[in-house]
Amino acid sequence: MSKFFKGFLFGGSITSIVTLLLVKSSGKENRQKVSHYLQNIQQNATQLNMALSTLNQAKREITSQVIPQLNQSLKDIQTTLRHFKEDNQPRLKRIQDKVNTLQSHIKSNQSQD
């Protein structure tokens, strides 16, 4: 837990306890209020610890499973694209040659007109 969060909890606890003690109620009522307040803090801390545990578990799963799968998928995509480019390079060259031939014919027809 961060120092700020610990200080925040400590300061809030002390403030609440002092406030309860300064309120005009009997000692028994104050003790009950403090007891309930501390129980609530303990429950909240327990819930926070459980949430942090769940978050840490999710982080471990992402680190151990998801990231390696994403890296492998990225490598597969890169390989597929490289193969696609290599396989289609001759076709693209033929198309470019035909486009150049057509442009040449168009220019020669325009100059004849």
PEVENVEN-V15704 format. One record per residue. N is the residue number from 0. PHI is phi in radians with two decimals (999 if undefined). PSI is psi in whole degrees, -180 to 180 (NA if undefined). Layout:
# PEVENVEN-V15704
N/PHI/PSI
N/PHI/PSI
This chain:
# PEVENVEN-V15704
0/999/143
1/-1.26/158
2/-1.08/-39
3/-1.07/-46
4/-1.14/-41
5/-1.09/-44
6/-1.11/-39
7/-1.08/-47
8/-1.12/-44
9/-1.10/-47
10/-1.09/-42
11/-1.12/-40
12/-1.14/-48
13/-1.09/-45
14/-1.05/-44
15/-1.13/-43
16/-1.13/-44
17/-1.10/-43
18/-1.07/-44
19/-1.10/-37
20/-1.26/-28
21/-1.49/-14
22/-1.30/143
23/-1.35/91
24/-2.53/168
25/-1.27/161
26/-1.06/-39
27/-1.12/-44
28/-1.10/-42
29/-1.10/-43
30/-1.09/-40
31/-1.12/-43
32/-1.09/-45
33/-1.10/-42
34/-1.07/-46
35/-1.11/-41
36/-1.10/-45
37/-1.15/-37
38/-1.09/-42
39/-1.09/-42
40/-1.09/-43
41/-1.12/-42
42/-1.10/-44
43/-1.11/-40
44/-1.14/-40
45/-1.10/-45
46/-1.10/-40
47/-1.11/-43
48/-1.10/-40
49/-1.14/-42
50/-1.13/-42
51/-1.13/-38
52/-1.10/-44
53/-1.10/-43
54/-1.09/-43
55/-1.12/-38
56/-1.13/-43
57/-1.09/-41
58/-1.08/-43
59/-1.10/-42
60/-1.12/-43
61/-1.09/-45
62/-1.16/-41
63/-1.53/-26
64/-2.06/-54
65/-1.20/-48
66/-1.08/-47
67/-1.06/-38
68/-1.14/-41
69/-1.11/-42
70/-1.08/-43
71/-1.15/-41
72/-1.08/-42
73/-1.08/-44
74/-1.08/-42
75/-1.09/-43
76/-1.12/-44
77/-1.09/-41
78/-1.12/-44
79/-1.06/-45
80/-1.12/-41
81/-1.08/-44
82/-1.12/-41
83/-1.05/-46
84/-1.12/-45
85/-1.11/-43
86/-1.17/-33
87/-1.72/-4
88/-1.00/-46
89/-1.08/-40
90/-1.09/-45
91/-1.08/-38
92/-1.12/-44
93/-1.08/-42
94/-1.10/-44
95/-1.08/-41
96/-1.07/-43
97/-1.17/-38
98/-1.10/-44
99/-1.07/-42
100/-1.10/-45
101/-1.08/-44
102/-1.08/-39
103/-1.10/-44
104/-1.11/-41
105/-1.12/-44
106/-1.10/-41
107/-1.19/-36
108/-1.20/-37
109/-1.19/-37
110/-1.26/-25
111/-1.35/-26
112/-1.35/NA
